[in-house]
Amino acid sequence: MMAGSITQSHSAAARQTELTRCTVVELVGMIRRKEVSSLEVVDACLERIRQVNPRLNAVVTLVAEDARTQARVADQKLARGEAIGALHGIPMTIKDSLDTAGVITTAGTMGRKNFLPKEDATVVKRLKSAGAILLGKTNTPELTCAWETNNSVFGATNNPWNLKYSSGGSSGGAGAIVAAQGVPFDIGSDTGGSIRLPSYFCGIAGLKPTSGRVPRTGHVIGPEGHLQALTTLGPMARSVEDLSLILSVIAGPDWRDASVVPMALGDPSHVKVSGLRVAMHAENGAYTLHPEVAKVVIDAAKALENSGVQIEFKRPAALDDVIKIDADLYSADGSASLQRILDQSGTKDPSPLMLIALKQTPMTSGNMAAAIERWDA
C-alpha cells in the first residue's frame, strides 16, 4: 500500500513537471488533441507556483479557484466541439500594472492596494477571448519605474536562478515565474527595458514590439502622457515561437489607443533567413559588456551567418545620441506625469525606488522640442 502510494505520487509529480516545462505552442497542440485537459495544465501550474513562489515572490495575487472553473469550462467546450481560440485552455499570469476586471491591480503602489478594475486591459481581454486563463498577477516596481522589482505593497521579487540576485525590472515578477516554469507566458510592459531586462536576467524570451503594434489601454502608464511614446506591451515566454503566437493575439488597433497602427502582422515563418542582412555589435558604448555575454552575442551572430545571413559587425553611429535622447525624454517633465499618477492613485508615501524616479530635473520646452526633433531624425 505504501509502495503503491509512493509510485503514484512520483508519477503525478513527473506528470506535473512534464506539463510545466512545455511551451505555449506545445500545450495548445496537446489540449486540442485531448492528450491533456486544460484543468490538468492549470492544476500543474498552480502546484508549481505553490512550490516556487514562496522563495521568488513573483506572483502577488492568485485566483486559483476561478482559474480552475475557467479550465473546466474550456474542457467542456472542447468536448462539445465548440469553436475555440488560439490559446484555448492555456494558463497565464499578467503583470500587475495591467488592469484585470475584478482582480486587484496595484501597479505596485500603496494607493491602489485594494483597487479592483471594472474592465480588463485590451491585451488581457484579447488573451481571454483567445481562450487563455488567468491564474494571477505578477510583481512590478511602483508604476513600473525601476530596473529591479521591489515595492512597498509586496516587497522584492528574487531571481529564480539565484535568490540573492535581482529578477530585473520592471516585469521582474513575470520573468521570474515564467523562468521557474510556473506559467508558460505573461505580458510585460517596456518603457526603458522592462521586458528586455528581466527576460535577460531570468533567461527567457521576451519581445518589445514596435511602437504602434499593441494597445496600451488599461496599463498604468497608458496611451496618454509623454511616457506613452516610449511604452509598449509585449509577451514573455520560454520560446520565440510562443512570442509569435501571443503577439498575433494582442496586436492591432482597439480604437482607444490612438497611436496603434492598423497594419497587418506578418508571419515570421514566411521569412527566408538566407540572404537577410544583419548588423550587430557587442559593445553599445554606454555599458561595459561582460565577456561571457559578449561571446554569446557573437556566437549568435555566427550561427545566423552559418544559416546564410549576411553579418556586418558595425555599431550604429547614432547610438550614442539615441541613448541620451531616451534618457532625456524619460524624465523630460521632471517626473510630473509620475507624480500625477501617484496622486490619482491616492499614494501618499512612494517607495524608495519611486522616490529616486521622482528626483528628475525637468527639461526646458526648447530642449525638449530639440530632443524630440533629434529622436524623429
Stockholm file with secondary structure:
# STOCKHOLM 1.0

chainA/1-377         MMAGSITQSHSAAARQTELTRCTVVELVGMIRRKEVSSLEVVDACLERIRQVNPRLNAVVTLVAEDARTQARVADQKLARGEAIGALHGIPMTIKDSLDTAGVITTAGTMGRKNFLPKEDATVVKRLKSAGAILLGKTNTPELTCAWETNNSVFGATNNPWNLKYSSGGSSGGAGAIVAAQGVPFDIGSDTGGSIRLPSYFCGIAGLKPTSGRVPRTGHVIGPEGHLQALTTLGPMARSVEDLSLILSVIAGPDWRDASVVPMALGDPSHVKVSGLRVAMHAENGAYTLHPEVAKVVIDAAKALENSGVQIEFKRPAALDDVIKIDADLYSADGSASLQRILDQSGTKDPSPLMLIALKQTPMTSGNMAAAIERWDA
#=GR chainA/1-377 SS CHHHHHHHHHHHHHHHHHHHTSCHHHHHHHHHTTSSCHHHHHHHHHHHHHHHHHHHCCEEEECHHHHHHHHHHHHHHHHHTCCCCTTTTCEEEEETTBCBTTBCCCTTCGGGTTCCCSSCCHHHHHHHHTTCEEEEEECCSGGGCSSSCEETTTEECBCSSCTTSBCCSSSHHHHHHHHTTSCSEEEEEESSSTTHHHHHHHTCEECCCCTTSSCCTTBSSCSSSGGGGTCEEEEEESSHHHHHHHHHHHCSCCSSSTTCCCCCCCCGGGCCCTTCEEEECSCCSSSCCCHHHHHHHHHHHHHHHHTTCEEEECCCTTHHHHHHHHHHHHTTTTTHHHHHHHHHHTCSSCCHHHHHHTCCCCCCHHHHHHHHHHHHC
#=GC SS_cons         CHHHHHHHHHHHHHHHHHHHTSCHHHHHHHHHTTSSCHHHHHHHHHHHHHHHHHHHCCEEEECHHHHHHHHHHHHHHHHHTCCCCTTTTCEEEEETTBCBTTBCCCTTCGGGTTCCCSSCCHHHHHHHHTTCEEEEEECCSGGGCSSSCEETTTEECBCSSCTTSBCCSSSHHHHHHHHTTSCSEEEEEESSSTTHHHHHHHTCEECCCCTTSSCCTTBSSCSSSGGGGTCEEEEEESSHHHHHHHHHHHCSCCSSSTTCCCCCCCCGGGCCCTTCEEEECSCCSSSCCCHHHHHHHHHHHHHHHHTTCEEEECCCTTHHHHHHHHHHHHTTTTTHHHHHHHHHHTCSSCCHHHHHHTCCCCCCHHHHHHHHHHHHC
//
